[in-house]
Amino acid sequence: MNLKTNLPTDTSWQPLMVAALTNSFEPSFLEVIDESAQHAGHSGASESGLNSHFRVLIASSHFEKLNRVQRHRLVYDSLQEFLDNGLHALAIEFRSN
């Protein structure tokens, strides 16, 4: 893992993830939910209870005509910095635009 130090460790990354996804996809719908607290004590959970498990619900014209794998790859690519810094689980739900 290539850890970077520019992400805060003591506050939720949710607004930063919203900004990254908005910048990449100009979504018509976007919700980013930090579910980390629900996974406290589980494998991959952070000690702070923050930033280890997120759910993304997104709709964007950028995903039209792409299959599910291609859509997931684009979202993972746009959030790579978070994955490099300890994001353990990312659930992605695509909505109709």
N, C-alpha and C positions, 0 to 999 in steps of 0.2 A: 504494500500500500504506500502510495506517495503522499504522505501527510503534508498539508499546507497549513500555515498558521494564520492566514488572514480571515478565517471565519471565527466568529465568537463561539466560545464553548459554554457560556453561562446564560445565553438567551436563545430562544427558538429561532431556527433558520427559516421558519415558515414565510416571513415577509421577503426574505432574500430569494427563496425558491419561487415565490410568486413573481418577483421581478425578473428572474432569469427566464421563466416560462413565458411570461408576457412579452419579453424582448424577443424571444426565439419564435413564438408562434402567433402572436396577436390573437389570443383566444376570444371567442364569443362567450365562452363560459369557462371559469376556472375556480377551483376550490382546492386548497392544499391544507391537509389536516395532519397535525402532529399527533400520532397515535403512540408515541414512545412510552407514555405513562402506563398504558395498558399492557406493556411488555416488560415492566420492571421485574428484574430477577431472571428473565429468560436469556437465552444465548443471544449475544449481539446487542443487548440493551446497554445503554450508557450508564455510568455511575450517577450522572446528574439527572437522569430521567428525561433528558431532552435529546432530540435530533438523531435518534437511531431508527425510528420507524415512521414513515409518512405514507399517506394516501393522496393521490392526485386524481381529481376529476376534471376532465378537460374536453373542450370542443373547439376545433379550429379548422378553417378551410385548408390549412397546411397539410392536414391528414387525409384529405379527400383522395381517393384512388390509390391509397397505400394500404397494404395488408397489415394485419395486427403486429407482426414481427417488425416491419419497417417503422410503424408508429412508435412501438416501444423503444426501438433503437434511437430514434430521434429524441425522445424524452430523456432517456438515459444519457445520451450525449450532451444534452443541454444542462443536465444536473451532475456532470462528471466531477466537478469540484467538490460537491457535497459527498458524493460516493468516496472520493479520495480522502475525505476528512472524517469518515466514520459512519456515514449513513449506511445502515445495515440492511434495511428492508424498504422497498418502494413498491406499493401497489398502485397500479395505473388503471383508471376506468375512462374509456373514451365515450363521449356523448355525441349525439347527432348535432350537427351545426345548425 
